[in-house]
């Protein structure tokens, strides 16, 4: 997400649990396409998959690796993943974090935007 909308916007989305509607997500580049209904979803996904697979596998893998950078490399580092899990667990089990997450979930459960799918 950082590589798409930047660090500042990603921070705001995460900190404030901002909602993004379908058209805004498309404009920001967070989604590849928006469909009008659930029946249009599968044909749109197949069309996108066909476009993606026009590129040779080796080239596509190489480019994805370059684009994902440090995050992608960290997925193969077991020690880094375990350290991140421990740090995340400590943070997620703090009383302040639990209260903030409960408040965010309450806000999320009240929102009733109409989805296009």
N, CA, C and O atoms as CSV, one atom per row, in Angstrom:
chain,resi,resn,atom,element,x,y,z
A,1,UNK,N,N,0.826,-1.190,0.000
A,1,UNK,CA,C,0.000,0.000,0.000
A,1,UNK,C,C,0.868,1.252,0.000
A,1,UNK,O,O,0.556,2.238,-0.668
A,2,UNK,N,N,1.967,1.201,0.760
A,2,UNK,CA,C,2.872,2.341,0.810
A,2,UNK,C,C,3.379,2.695,-0.584
A,2,UNK,O,O,3.475,3.870,-0.940
A,3,UNK,N,N,3.702,1.677,-1.362
A,3,UNK,CA,C,4.235,1.933,-2.702
A,3,UNK,C,C,3.173,2.495,-3.644
A,3,UNK,O,O,3.507,3.063,-4.684
A,4,UNK,N,N,1.909,2.343,-3.292
A,4,UNK,CA,C,0.837,2.838,-4.154
A,4,UNK,C,C,0.390,4.244,-3.760
A,4,UNK,O,O,0.303,5.123,-4.618
A,5,UNK,N,N,0.106,4.471,-2.478
A,5,UNK,CA,C,-0.434,5.763,-2.052
A,5,UNK,C,C,0.547,6.578,-1.217
A,5,UNK,O,O,0.267,7.732,-0.892
A,6,UNK,N,N,1.692,5.995,-0.866
A,6,UNK,CA,C,2.684,6.720,-0.087
A,6,UNK,C,C,2.569,6.452,1.403
A,6,UNK,O,O,1.538,5.995,1.898
A,7,UNK,N,N,3.657,6.750,2.103
A,7,UNK,CA,C,3.727,6.500,3.544
A,7,UNK,C,C,2.698,7.311,4.317
A,7,UNK,O,O,2.034,6.785,5.210
A,8,UNK,N,N,2.562,8.590,3.976
A,8,UNK,CA,C,1.654,9.462,4.725
A,8,UNK,C,C,0.210,9.007,4.652
A,8,UNK,O,O,-0.474,8.934,5.673
A,9,UNK,N,N,-0.265,8.698,3.436
A,9,UNK,CA,C,-1.648,8.243,3.284
A,9,UNK,C,C,-1.844,6.881,3.943
A,9,UNK,O,O,-2.874,6.641,4.573
A,10,UNK,N,N,-0.866,5.990,3.804
A,10,UNK,CA,C,-0.973,4.671,4.430
A,10,UNK,C,C,-1.070,4.821,5.939
A,10,UNK,O,O,-1.872,4.143,6.580
A,11,UNK,N,N,-0.256,5.708,6.512
A,11,UNK,CA,C,-0.324,5.957,7.952
A,11,UNK,C,C,-1.712,6.427,8.357
A,11,UNK,O,O,-2.263,5.961,9.355
A,12,UNK,N,N,-2.273,7.343,7.590
A,12,UNK,CA,C,-3.599,7.879,7.931
A,12,UNK,C,C,-4.679,6.810,7.810
A,12,UNK,O,O,-5.546,6.704,8.678
A,13,UNK,N,N,-4.632,6.012,6.735
A,13,UNK,CA,C,-5.608,4.932,6.594
A,13,UNK,C,C,-5.544,3.991,7.791
A,13,UNK,O,O,-6.577,3.592,8.328
A,14,UNK,N,N,-4.342,3.642,8.203
A,14,UNK,CA,C,-4.173,2.689,9.304
A,14,UNK,C,C,-4.531,3.313,10.652
A,14,UNK,O,O,-5.226,2.691,11.455
A,15,UNK,N,N,-4.067,4.524,10.904
A,15,UNK,CA,C,-4.292,5.148,12.212
A,15,UNK,C,C,-5.747,5.514,12.457
A,15,UNK,O,O,-6.244,5.391,13.577
A,16,UNK,N,N,-6.428,5.963,11.413
A,16,UNK,CA,C,-7.782,6.468,11.597
A,16,UNK,C,C,-8.857,5.521,11.066
A,16,UNK,O,O,-10.038,5.867,11.063
A,17,UNK,N,N,-8.457,4.331,10.617
A,17,UNK,CA,C,-9.382,3.338,10.057
A,17,UNK,C,C,-10.285,3.984,9.008
A,17,UNK,O,O,-11.504,3.816,9.032
A,18,UNK,N,N,-9.665,4.727,8.087
A,18,UNK,CA,C,-10.420,5.403,7.031
A,18,UNK,C,C,-11.042,4.396,6.082
A,18,UNK,O,O,-10.427,3.387,5.737
A,19,UNK,N,N,-12.249,4.675,5.669
A,19,UNK,CA,C,-12.929,3.889,4.653
A,19,UNK,C,C,-12.603,4.471,3.283
A,19,UNK,O,O,-12.440,5.682,3.133
A,20,UNK,N,N,-12.512,3.621,2.317
A,20,UNK,CA,C,-12.304,4.057,0.943
A,20,UNK,C,C,-13.408,3.436,0.112
A,20,UNK,O,O,-13.559,2.215,0.080
A,21,UNK,N,N,-14.172,4.267,-0.552
A,21,UNK,CA,C,-15.220,3.756,-1.438
A,21,UNK,C,C,-14.623,3.163,-2.699
A,21,UNK,O,O,-13.423,3.283,-2.949
A,22,UNK,N,N,-15.461,2.527,-3.484
A,22,UNK,CA,C,-14.970,1.828,-4.664
A,22,UNK,C,C,-14.320,2.774,-5.669
A,22,UNK,O,O,-13.247,2.473,-6.193
A,23,UNK,N,N,-14.940,3.889,-5.939
A,23,UNK,CA,C,-14.388,4.814,-6.939
A,23,UNK,C,C,-13.078,5.437,-6.449
A,23,UNK,O,O,-12.142,5.614,-7.229
A,24,UNK,N,N,-13.014,5.768,-5.159
A,24,UNK,CA,C,-11.778,6.325,-4.612
A,24,UNK,C,C,-10.664,5.283,-4.623
A,24,UNK,O,O,-9.518,5.609,-4.932
A,25,UNK,N,N,-10.986,4.040,-4.291
A,25,UNK,CA,C,-9.992,2.965,-4.322
A,25,UNK,C,C,-9.451,2.784,-5.739
A,25,UNK,O,O,-8.254,2.560,-5.922
A,26,UNK,N,N,-10.312,2.878,-6.723
A,26,UNK,CA,C,-9.890,2.772,-8.123
A,26,UNK,C,C,-8.999,3.949,-8.503
A,26,UNK,O,O,-7.963,3.772,-9.144
A,27,UNK,N,N,-9.406,5.140,-8.107
A,27,UNK,CA,C,-8.627,6.355,-8.411
A,27,UNK,C,C,-7.245,6.305,-7.758
A,27,UNK,O,O,-6.257,6.717,-8.366
A,28,UNK,N,N,-7.171,5.805,-6.531
A,28,UNK,CA,C,-5.902,5.709,-5.814
A,28,UNK,C,C,-5.019,4.574,-6.323
A,28,UNK,O,O,-3.817,4.559,-6.059
A,29,UNK,N,N,-5.600,3.634,-7.046
A,29,UNK,CA,C,-4.847,2.491,-7.528
A,29,UNK,C,C,-4.831,1.324,-6.561
A,29,UNK,O,O,-4.017,0.412,-6.703
A,30,UNK,N,N,-5.727,1.341,-5.570
A,30,UNK,CA,C,-5.792,0.248,-4.601
A,30,UNK,C,C,-6.506,-0.976,-5.164
A,30,UNK,O,O,-6.302,-2.091,-4.685
A,31,UNK,N,N,-7.335,-0.772,-6.172
A,31,UNK,CA,C,-7.988,-1.875,-6.877
A,31,UNK,C,C,-7.756,-1.688,-8.362
A,31,UNK,O,O,-7.513,-0.573,-8.824
A,32,UNK,N,N,-7.830,-2.777,-9.108
A,32,UNK,CA,C,-7.583,-2.730,-10.546
A,32,UNK,C,C,-8.818,-2.361,-11.343
A,32,UNK,O,O,-8.718,-1.745,-12.404
A,33,UNK,N,N,-9.967,-2.731,-10.842
A,33,UNK,CA,C,-11.203,-2.433,-11.552
A,33,UNK,C,C,-12.364,-2.461,-10.572
A,33,UNK,O,O,-12.259,-3.020,-9.481
A,34,UNK,N,N,-13.460,-1.859,-10.971
A,34,UNK,CA,C,-14.694,-1.872,-10.187
A,34,UNK,C,C,-15.767,-2.458,-11.087
A,34,UNK,O,O,-15.892,-2.063,-12.246
A,35,UNK,N,N,-16.535,-3.387,-10.568
A,35,UNK,CA,C,-17.608,-3.980,-11.348
A,35,UNK,C,C,-18.950,-3.520,-10.808
A,35,UNK,O,O,-19.076,-3.119,-9.651
A,36,UNK,N,N,-19.949,-3.590,-11.676
A,36,UNK,CA,C,-21.269,-3.068,-11.309
A,36,UNK,C,C,-22.084,-4.028,-10.449
A,36,UNK,O,O,-22.969,-3.603,-9.705
A,37,UNK,N,N,-21.784,-5.327,-10.550
A,37,UNK,CA,C,-22.528,-6.304,-9.757
A,37,UNK,C,C,-21.725,-7.594,-9.661
A,37,UNK,O,O,-20.695,-7.746,-10.318
A,38,UNK,N,N,-22.204,-8.520,-8.838
A,38,UNK,CA,C,-21.457,-9.754,-8.589
A,38,UNK,C,C,-21.325,-10.618,-9.843
A,38,UNK,O,O,-20.362,-11.375,-9.966
A,39,UNK,N,N,-22.266,-10.518,-10.766
A,39,UNK,CA,C,-22.179,-11.306,-11.994
A,39,UNK,C,C,-21.035,-10.844,-12.895
A,39,UNK,O,O,-20.530,-11.618,-13.709
A,40,UNK,N,N,-20.632,-9.600,-12.752
A,40,UNK,CA,C,-19.543,-9.061,-13.575
A,40,UNK,C,C,-18.171,-9.347,-12.980
A,40,UNK,O,O,-17.151,-9.112,-13.629
A,41,UNK,N,N,-18.137,-9.853,-11.747
A,41,UNK,CA,C,-16.870,-10.050,-11.061
A,41,UNK,C,C,-15.977,-11.101,-11.725
A,41,UNK,O,O,-14.808,-10.832,-12.001
A,42,UNK,N,N,-16.514,-12.285,-11.982
A,42,UNK,CA,C,-15.700,-13.359,-12.558
A,42,UNK,C,C,-15.160,-12.992,-13.940
A,42,UNK,O,O,-13.968,-13.185,-14.176
A,43,UNK,N,N,-15.968,-12.476,-14.863
A,43,UNK,CA,C,-15.414,-12.092,-16.164
A,43,UNK,C,C,-14.322,-11.018,-16.050
A,43,UNK,O,O,-13.339,-11.055,-16.790
A,44,UNK,N,N,-14.491,-10.068,-15.128
A,44,UNK,CA,C,-13.478,-9.023,-14.941
A,44,UNK,C,C,-12.191,-9.614,-14.382
A,44,UNK,O,O,-11.099,-9.228,-14.798
A,45,UNK,N,N,-12.310,-10.549,-13.439
A,45,UNK,CA,C,-11.125,-11.195,-12.858
A,45,UNK,C,C,-10.396,-12.019,-13.906
A,45,UNK,O,O,-9.166,-12.002,-13.957
A,46,UNK,N,N,-11.131,-12.735,-14.740
A,46,UNK,CA,C,-10.500,-13.533,-15.798
A,46,UNK,C,C,-9.797,-12.650,-16.818
A,46,UNK,O,O,-8.712,-12.986,-17.293
A,47,UNK,N,N,-10.403,-11.540,-17.149
A,47,UNK,CA,C,-9.786,-10.593,-18.092
A,47,UNK,C,C,-8.473,-10.060,-17.531
A,47,UNK,O,O,-7.478,-9.973,-18.251
A,48,UNK,N,N,-8.468,-9.705,-16.254
A,48,UNK,CA,C,-7.247,-9.215,-15.615
A,48,UNK,C,C,-6.181,-10.311,-15.552
A,48,UNK,O,O,-5.007,-10.053,-15.819
A,49,UNK,N,N,-6.588,-11.529,-15.199
A,49,UNK,CA,C,-5.641,-12.647,-15.136
A,49,UNK,C,C,-5.012,-12.902,-16.499
A,49,UNK,O,O,-3.807,-13.137,-16.594
A,50,UNK,N,N,-5.817,-12.858,-17.550
A,50,UNK,CA,C,-5.284,-13.050,-18.910
A,50,UNK,C,C,-4.246,-11.985,-19.237
A,50,UNK,O,O,-3.207,-12.284,-19.828
A,51,UNK,N,N,-4.524,-10.758,-18.858
A,51,UNK,CA,C,-3.577,-9.662,-19.113
A,51,UNK,C,C,-2.271,-9.883,-18.341
A,51,UNK,O,O,-1.179,-9.693,-18.877
A,52,UNK,N,N,-2.403,-10.286,-17.081
A,52,UNK,CA,C,-1.215,-10.526,-16.253
A,52,UNK,C,C,-0.363,-11.640,-16.846
A,52,UNK,O,O,0.863,-11.534,-16.894
A,53,UNK,N,N,-1.017,-12.710,-17.298
A,53,UNK,CA,C,-0.273,-13.873,-17.777
A,53,UNK,C,C,0.226,-13.731,-19.210
A,53,UNK,O,O,0.782,-14.680,-19.762
A,54,UNK,N,N,0.039,-12.562,-19.822
A,54,UNK,CA,C,0.643,-12.308,-21.128
A,54,UNK,C,C,2.159,-12.176,-21.005
A,54,UNK,O,O,2.887,-12.436,-21.963
A,55,UNK,N,N,2.633,-11.771,-19.824
A,55,UNK,CA,C,4.068,-11.621,-19.589
A,55,UNK,C,C,4.669,-12.974,-19.235
A,55,UNK,O,O,4.011,-13.809,-18.615
A,56,UNK,N,N,5.940,-13.190,-19.638
A,56,UNK,CA,C,6.602,-14.450,-19.261
A,56,UNK,C,C,6.725,-14.582,-17.740
A,56,UNK,O,O,6.936,-13.595,-17.037
A,57,UNK,N,N,6.589,-15.821,-17.244
A,57,UNK,CA,C,6.655,-16.070,-15.804
A,57,UNK,C,C,7.923,-15.516,-15.169
A,57,UNK,O,O,7.855,-14.853,-14.135
A,58,UNK,N,N,9.071,-15.777,-15.771
A,58,UNK,CA,C,10.333,-15.361,-15.155
A,58,UNK,C,C,10.407,-13.844,-15.031
A,58,UNK,O,O,10.851,-13.330,-14.004
A,59,UNK,N,N,9.987,-13.137,-16.042
A,59,UNK,CA,C,10.004,-11.679,-15.988
A,59,UNK,C,C,9.037,-11.131,-14.961
A,59,UNK,O,O,9.350,-10.193,-14.227
A,60,UNK,N,N,7.850,-11.731,-14.918
A,60,UNK,CA,C,6.831,-11.284,-13.957
A,60,UNK,C,C,7.316,-11.501,-12.525
A,60,UNK,O,O,7.153,-10.626,-11.675
A,61,UNK,N,N,7.912,-12.666,-12.256
A,61,UNK,CA,C,8.437,-12.947,-10.910
A,61,UNK,C,C,9.538,-11.960,-10.532
A,61,UNK,O,O,9.577,-11.462,-9.407
A,62,UNK,N,N,10.432,-11.681,-11.482
A,62,UNK,CA,C,11.539,-10.767,-11.211
A,62,UNK,C,C,11.024,-9.363,-10.888
A,62,UNK,O,O,11.464,-8.744,-9.919
A,63,UNK,N,N,10.112,-8.876,-11.687
A,63,UNK,CA,C,9.559,-7.528,-11.479
A,63,UNK,C,C,8.803,-7.457,-10.147
A,63,UNK,O,O,8.942,-6.480,-9.412
A,64,UNK,N,N,8.010,-8.479,-9.832
A,64,UNK,CA,C,7.288,-8.480,-8.554
A,64,UNK,C,C,8.267,-8.445,-7.391
A,64,UNK,O,O,8.036,-7.743,-6.406
A,65,UNK,N,N,9.351,-9.188,-7.495
A,65,UNK,CA,C,10.373,-9.186,-6.443
A,65,UNK,C,C,10.991,-7.817,-6.264
A,65,UNK,O,O,11.205,-7.367,-5.138
A,66,UNK,N,N,11.281,-7.149,-7.380
A,66,UNK,CA,C,11.849,-5.800,-7.293
A,66,UNK,C,C,10.859,-4.813,-6.690
A,66,UNK,O,O,11.235,-3.972,-5.874
A,67,UNK,N,N,9.608,-4.913,-7.085
A,67,UNK,CA,C,8.594,-3.982,-6.594
A,67,UNK,C,C,8.295,-4.179,-5.119
A,67,UNK,O,O,8.047,-3.211,-4.400
A,68,UNK,N,N,8.316,-5.408,-4.667
A,68,UNK,CA,C,8.001,-5.677,-3.265
A,68,UNK,C,C,9.181,-5.376,-2.348
A,68,UNK,O,O,8.988,-5.122,-1.159
A,69,UNK,N,N,10.380,-5.400,-2.875
A,69,UNK,CA,C,11.562,-4.987,-2.131
A,69,UNK,C,C,11.749,-5.679,-0.806
A,69,UNK,O,O,11.650,-6.902,-0.708
A,70,UNK,N,N,12.019,-4.889,0.213
A,70,UNK,CA,C,12.376,-5.396,1.541
A,70,UNK,C,C,11.269,-6.252,2.147
A,70,UNK,O,O,11.556,-7.266,2.784
A,71,UNK,N,N,10.033,-5.869,1.963
A,71,UNK,CA,C,8.933,-6.645,2.529
A,71,UNK,C,C,8.939,-8.062,1.963
A,71,UNK,O,O,8.829,-9.033,2.712
A,72,UNK,N,N,9.066,-8.180,0.660
A,72,UNK,CA,C,9.104,-9.499,0.042
A,72,UNK,C,C,10.277,-10.329,0.516
A,72,UNK,O,O,10.138,-11.532,0.735
A,73,UNK,N,N,11.418,-9.709,0.677
A,73,UNK,CA,C,12.600,-10.434,1.152
A,73,UNK,C,C,12.425,-10.879,2.596
A,73,UNK,O,O,12.914,-11.943,2.976
A,74,UNK,N,N,11.741,-10.087,3.401
A,74,UNK,CA,C,11.566,-10.439,4.811
A,74,UNK,C,C,10.676,-11.664,4.983
A,74,UNK,O,O,10.759,-12.336,6.011
A,75,UNK,N,N,9.830,-11.971,4.006
A,75,UNK,CA,C,8.951,-13.132,4.122
A,75,UNK,C,C,9.751,-14.424,4.181
A,75,UNK,O,O,9.266,-15.425,4.709
A,76,UNK,N,N,10.955,-14.420,3.653
A,76,UNK,CA,C,11.781,-15.613,3.677
A,76,UNK,C,C,12.699,-15.682,4.882
A,76,UNK,O,O,13.432,-16.660,5.035
A,77,UNK,N,N,12.681,-14.679,5.736
A,77,UNK,CA,C,13.562,-14.617,6.900
A,77,UNK,C,C,12.767,-15.026,8.140
A,77,UNK,O,O,12.046,-14.216,8.723
A,78,UNK,N,N,12.907,-16.280,8.530
A,78,UNK,CA,C,12.118,-16.822,9.652
A,78,UNK,C,C,12.347,-16.040,10.941
A,78,UNK,O,O,11.397,-15.772,11.677
A,79,UNK,N,N,13.598,-15.669,11.224
A,79,UNK,CA,C,13.869,-14.921,12.465
A,79,UNK,C,C,13.158,-13.580,12.463
A,79,UNK,O,O,12.605,-13.162,13.481
A,80,UNK,N,N,13.171,-12.901,11.314
A,80,UNK,CA,C,12.496,-11.606,11.223
A,80,UNK,C,C,10.989,-11.765,11.415
A,80,UNK,O,O,10.353,-10.946,12.079
A,81,UNK,N,N,10.426,-12.814,10.837
A,81,UNK,CA,C,8.991,-13.051,10.986
A,81,UNK,C,C,8.627,-13.356,12.438
A,81,UNK,O,O,7.613,-12.873,12.942
A,82,UNK,N,N,9.446,-14.149,13.102
A,82,UNK,CA,C,9.185,-14.472,14.510
A,82,UNK,C,C,9.319,-13.234,15.388
A,82,UNK,O,O,8.526,-13.039,16.309
A,83,UNK,N,N,10.322,-12.391,15.109
A,83,UNK,CA,C,10.501,-11.153,15.865
A,83,UNK,C,C,9.293,-10.236,15.661
A,83,UNK,O,O,8.787,-9.644,16.614
A,84,UNK,N,N,8.840,-10.126,14.422
A,84,UNK,CA,C,7.676,-9.293,14.135
A,84,UNK,C,C,6.437,-9.830,14.843
A,84,UNK,O,O,5.634,-9.054,15.363
A,85,UNK,N,N,6.277,-11.145,14.868
A,85,UNK,CA,C,5.124,-11.751,15.548
A,85,UNK,C,C,5.154,-11.452,17.040
A,85,UNK,O,O,4.127,-11.109,17.625
A,86,UNK,N,N,6.322,-11.581,17.657
A,86,UNK,CA,C,6.436,-11.290,19.098
A,86,UNK,C,C,6.113,-9.820,19.378
A,86,UNK,O,O,5.347,-9.510,20.290
A,87,UNK,N,N,6.697,-8.927,18.593
A,87,UNK,CA,C,6.462,-7.496,18.795
A,87,UNK,C,C,4.986,-7.159,18.591
A,87,UNK,O,O,4.406,-6.382,19.349
A,88,UNK,N,N,4.390,-7.751,17.560
A,88,UNK,CA,C,2.976,-7.491,17.280
A,88,UNK,C,C,2.095,-8.001,18.408
A,88,UNK,O,O,1.142,-7.329,18.801
A,89,UNK,N,N,2.406,-9.190,18.936
A,89,UNK,CA,C,1.610,-9.760,20.019
A,89,UNK,C,C,1.650,-8.859,21.254
A,89,UNK,O,O,0.620,-8.613,21.881
A,90,UNK,N,N,2.838,-8.371,21.598
A,90,UNK,CA,C,2.968,-7.477,22.753
A,90,UNK,C,C,2.094,-6.243,22.542
A,90,UNK,O,O,1.362,-5.836,23.444
A,91,UNK,N,N,2.171,-5.656,21.361
A,91,UNK,CA,C,1.389,-4.463,21.058
A,91,UNK,C,C,-0.111,-4.762,21.064
A,91,UNK,O,O,-0.892,-4.013,21.650
A,92,UNK,N,N,-0.511,-5.855,20.413
A,92,UNK,CA,C,-1.927,-6.166,20.267
A,92,UNK,C,C,-2.601,-6.564,21.575
A,92,UNK,O,O,-3.824,-6.473,21.681
A,93,UNK,N,N,-1.847,-6.998,22.559
A,93,UNK,CA,C,-2.447,-7.420,23.827
A,93,UNK,C,C,-2.404,-6.339,24.902
A,93,UNK,O,O,-2.841,-6.577,26.028
A,94,UNK,N,N,-1.890,-5.165,24.580
A,94,UNK,CA,C,-1.909,-4.050,25.537
A,94,UNK,C,C,-3.341,-3.554,25.696
A,94,UNK,O,O,-4.105,-3.527,24.731
A,95,UNK,N,N,-3.702,-3.161,26.912
A,95,UNK,CA,C,-5.062,-2.681,27.171
A,95,UNK,C,C,-5.456,-1.518,26.277
A,95,UNK,O,O,-6.579,-1.477,25.774
A,96,UNK,N,N,-4.553,-0.580,26.073
A,96,UNK,CA,C,-4.864,0.575,25.223
A,96,UNK,C,C,-5.147,0.172,23.790
A,96,UNK,O,O,-6.038,0.727,23.147
A,97,UNK,N,N,-4.390,-0.791,23.287
A,97,UNK,CA,C,-4.602,-1.271,21.917
A,97,UNK,C,C,-5.943,-1.977,21.807
A,97,UNK,O,O,-6.682,-1.781,20.842
A,98,UNK,N,N,-6.252,-2.799,22.802
A,98,UNK,CA,C,-7.531,-3.529,22.786
A,98,UNK,C,C,-8.698,-2.553,22.785
A,98,UNK,O,O,-9.657,-2.731,22.034
A,99,UNK,N,N,-8.623,-1.527,23.619
A,99,UNK,CA,C,-9.698,-0.531,23.665
A,99,UNK,C,C,-9.823,0.207,22.348
A,99,UNK,O,O,-10.932,0.442,21.869
A,100,UNK,N,N,-8.693,0.577,21.755
A,100,UNK,CA,C,-8.717,1.280,20.471
A,100,UNK,C,C,-9.287,0.394,19.372
A,100,UNK,O,O,-10.058,0.865,18.535
A,101,UNK,N,N,-8.919,-0.876,19.366
A,101,UNK,CA,C,-9.451,-1.804,18.364
A,101,UNK,C,C,-10.946,-2.025,18.549
A,101,UNK,O,O,-11.686,-2.118,17.570
A,102,UNK,N,N,-11.392,-2.108,19.788
A,102,UNK,CA,C,-12.827,-2.262,20.051
A,102,UNK,C,C,-13.588,-1.039,19.539
A,102,UNK,O,O,-14.656,-1.176,18.942
A,103,UNK,N,N,-13.044,0.147,19.770
A,103,UNK,CA,C,-13.691,1.366,19.288
A,103,UNK,C,C,-13.721,1.402,17.761
A,103,UNK,O,O,-14.723,1.792,17.164
A,104,UNK,N,N,-12.619,0.992,17.135
A,104,UNK,CA,C,-12.575,0.963,15.670
A,104,UNK,C,C,-13.584,-0.042,15.123
A,104,UNK,O,O,-14.266,0.249,14.141
A,105,UNK,N,N,-13.690,-1.202,15.731
A,105,UNK,CA,C,-14.648,-2.210,15.281
A,105,UNK,C,C,-16.082,-1.702,15.439
A,105,UNK,O,O,-16.936,-1.985,14.600
A,106,UNK,N,N,-16.342,-0.964,16.497
A,106,UNK,CA,C,-17.674,-0.389,16.684
A,106,UNK,C,C,-17.982,0.599,15.561
A,106,UNK,O,O,-19.074,0.584,14.992
A,107,UNK,N,N,-17.006,1.463,15.245
A,107,UNK,CA,C,-17.188,2.405,14.135
A,107,UNK,C,C,-17.409,1.661,12.826
A,107,UNK,O,O,-18.284,2.027,12.042
A,108,UNK,N,N,-16.627,0.628,12.590
A,108,UNK,CA,C,-16.740,-0.130,11.348
A,108,UNK,C,C,-18.085,-0.834,11.241
A,108,UNK,O,O,-18.650,-0.929,10.152
A,109,UNK,N,N,-18.593,-1.318,12.343
A,109,UNK,CA,C,-19.855,-2.052,12.307
A,109,UNK,C,C,-21.044,-1.127,12.086
A,109,UNK,O,O,-22.110,-1.590,11.682
A,110,UNK,N,N,-20.891,0.142,12.335
A,110,UNK,CA,C,-21.993,1.105,12.147
A,110,UNK,C,C,-22.074,1.603,10.719
A,110,UNK,O,O,-23.144,2.016,10.271
A,111,UNK,N,N,-20.985,1.574,10.008
A,111,UNK,CA,C,-20.938,2.138,8.653
A,111,UNK,C,C,-21.706,1.242,7.695
A,111,UNK,O,O,-21.536,0.023,7.698
A,112,UNK,N,N,-22.533,1.842,6.896
A,112,UNK,CA,C,-23.372,1.065,5.991
A,112,UNK,C,C,-23.312,1.608,4.560
A,112,UNK,O,O,-24.356,1.811,3.940
A,113,UNK,N,N,-22.124,1.845,4.033
A,113,UNK,CA,C,-22.003,2.275,2.646
A,113,UNK,C,C,-22.450,1.162,1.723
A,113,UNK,O,O,-22.241,-0.017,2.006
A,114,UNK,N,N,-23.059,1.541,0.632
A,114,UNK,CA,C,-23.476,0.536,-0.340
A,114,UNK,C,C,-22.298,0.163,-1.213
A,114,UNK,O,O,-21.616,1.027,-1.764
A,115,UNK,N,N,-22.070,-1.114,-1.333
A,115,UNK,CA,C,-20.988,-1.624,-2.170
A,115,UNK,C,C,-21.509,-1.811,-3.582
A,115,UNK,O,O,-22.699,-2.048,-3.786
A,116,UNK,N,N,-20.615,-1.703,-4.558
A,116,UNK,CA,C,-21.003,-1.917,-5.939
A,116,UNK,C,C,-20.987,-3.394,-6.302
A,116,UNK,O,O,-21.411,-3.768,-7.396
A,117,UNK,N,N,-20.499,-4.243,-5.391
A,117,UNK,CA,C,-20.525,-5.684,-5.693
A,117,UNK,C,C,-21.530,-6.385,-4.835
A,117,UNK,O,O,-21.695,-7.600,-4.945
